[in-house]
């Protein structure tokens, strides 16, 4: 297994039901009631989300790390910056960083 695999993706939107319908019809993805994409249908776990604030529309992938805070510090030392987090949720801890070219990447550590 890769040391830091891509483990999750997220698609931000304003209208969850409309977005779920689009991806269901486009790619035959299956969703549960929490707008999570079945890994068996997308090849990778993912979900749709509506934050209720900016950014409304975005796509992001999450890279598994051993220590979210340490990965944020390493990114900053390489010219990146912290955007969000670390944030602990029941299933783990995540953060968003920005690389020197302003691309947003998620960091993830499973609980």
N, C-alpha and C positions, 0 to 999 in steps of 0.2 A: 504494500500500500504506500502511496505517496506520503511524504512527511507532512505536507500541508495541502491536503486535497480540497477541492471545491466541494462543499457539502450541502449547499442550500441556495435557492434563489428567491427573490421577492420582486413582485411587480406592484408598484404603487398606482392607485387610480382614484378617481372621485366616486365612481359608481360600481360597487363590487358586483352586483348581479349582472349588469350589462357586460362588464369585463369578463366575468366567468363564462357567460354565454358565448362571447367572442372566441375565447380560447378553447372552450369545449367543442365548438363547431369547427374551428380552424384545425386543431391538432388532435381532436378526440380525447382531450385530457379529461380525467375524472376528478371531481372535487368533492370534499366532504362538506358538512354544514358550516365549517369554520373557514371556508375558502382555501383550504389546503389542497394542493395538487398531489394526487397519488403518485408516489415515486415510480410505480410500475407503468404508469402511462406517460410520464415525462422523462424518465430516466434518472431523475434527481429530485429529491424532496424540494418543495417550494410552496409558496402561498401568495395570495393576493391580499393587499391591505389598503385601507383608506385611513390615512392619518388624521384627516380633518383639518389639516394645516399644510403649509408648504413644506417640503415639495409634494405636490399632489400626484404628479406623473413622473415615475422613475423606474428603472430596473437596476437591480444590484445582485451580485453574487457574494456568497460568504465563504471565506477560507478558514479552515480549522486551524487553530493555534493552541499551544499549550498554556499560554498566559496572555490574556487580552491586554492587560495594562502594559506588559513588557513589549508586546507587538506594537502598541501605539507609540511607546517611547522609541522603539527601533525605527518606525516609520518617520517619526519627527526628526530623528538623527540623520535620516537619509533624504531630508528635504520635503517630506510629506507633512500632513497635519491631522490632528484629531477633529472630527466633526461631531460625533455623538459617542457618549459612553465613557467607560464601560457601563452597561446596563445589565443587571441580573434579572432574569425572568425564571419561572419555574423549571424550564427545560435547560437552562444554561446561561451564559453571559455573552453579550454581543457588543460590538462597537462599529462605527463607521469611520473610516479614515479617507483622506484625500491624498492621491499621489502628487508628485510635482507638476504633472500635466492637468491637474484638477479632476481626475477620474475618481469616483467614489467606489470604495471596496469595503465589504463587510468583513469583520473578524468574528469568529465563533468558537466558543469552548462549551462543549456539552457538559451538563450538570453531572 
